[in-house]
């Protein structure tokens, strides 16, 4: 006759299941190198891991925005360079027309008209399907130099932005918590207005006899515009440098945070091996004790 050992066996089986679970987890950790496949397995660090993971995602999104803006800023810089060349060529043509001492300056109208159209084309530049010099009205070309929209001029002139159909909104974006970057340029900027006005004057100036007043005013406008565009280029370069620093900042943070997440989730393999050996010994001992309990009889108990 056997002694009732149900309670003892039940307790021992519960302990065996606990050791089996721990052994399975330790084996999985040794195999994967990770403490757990979910946050619940690293509950002591789960909040920090979850927070860091969310911040890594946010930082990555900000970095993508900054890199995208960098591409747009590069387009601005490229078109400004083209404008510098255009102004230089037109300044040389006007200077030549004024310095010849001739009664006529044939060709100046044609070159100025071509320059006017070219500048309008640069200010109607599209990138990613958006007119980048139009403010927030990015779905339509902001500049028209057709005579109906931008009438012929004669000296003296005053500021005239009738060529512009965009708005004054300056493009900006959030590139980090608490950090906004303004990077947009609109075609009604003073330097573009001056350049277009100078080209308009030269395109419509009398060449026989030479309209020296119109050409002289055009030359002065181009001189002022050249300085203004140089300042814009400096601003664009500064914005580009700032964006590069922001991207680097996000990259450094992501690398550091990812290393922390890995460190919090990784297993000490040497410790895991010792844990497996210890749990295996405990499990074998539990199996042995359970087997002995199953074989106990009343005679063994009384003896």
Phi, psi and omega in degrees: 000132183264148175286144178288112182244022184302314183295318180294317180295320180298318179296318180292320178297323177297318178295321179297316180298321179296315180293320178300317179297313180298321180294319179297318179295316180296321179295318178297319179296318179296322182289315185269338185081002181246148180293326182197157175274357180217165180297332183296335180280349177231053189302329181291338181240004189299320181296315180294319179296316180296318180295314180297319180297319178295319180291327177296316179297316180296316180297320178297320179295317178297319180297320178298318179297313181298320179293323178296318178294324177304319179297319179293320180296324177297324178294318176303311183297319180297316180291325177296322176298318178297323179294322178301315179297319181297315179295319179299315180296316183290324177298319179296319180296316181293319179299319179295319181296325182279336187262355183286332183075006180279164179279350180222161181221063182298141177101336183294324180296316182294315181293324179290321178296319178295319179296322179298314180294321181294316179296319178300320179296320178295321180285345175260021180300136176249141174218129184057033178076013182238141174279109192282345179258017186256011187072225178267358178272062192279000184265001179215150181299130186274346188236132173226125179250017172299146184302332179292328180264331186223086188298153176302146184240153170226154182286144358277155182240168173230167180307133183214111178250029181295343179288344191261131179239006177277200177233182186265008180292128178264124181300136178212166180205151175273121185245000176189163178302120179079009182235115175250140178243125171267126185225352185282156174227136180253152186288352176269010176304146183308319184293325178286322178298316180297318181294314179298321181294321178297316179295322178298314179301312182292326181291334184247006180288145175293139180249351180208090005282164182291130177275086185295327181297314180295317181291323178295318178295321179298318180297318180294320178297319180292325177297316178294319181295323180299318178294320180295320179291324176300320177295319177299319179297321177296319178297317180295319178297319178298316178298319179297317178297319180296319178295321178298318178296322180293317177298316178299319179300314180294320180297315179298317180297315182299317179297317180294314182293320179296322177296322178294317179298317179297317181296320180291331184261347184279157181257144169283105188298322179297317179293324180295320179297315179297318179298317180298316180297316181296314181293325178296317178297316179299319182294317178298319179295320180295319177300319181295315181295319180297320179296319179295320179297322181294332183267357183292141178236169178298325180295317179296321183293315182289330181288000000 
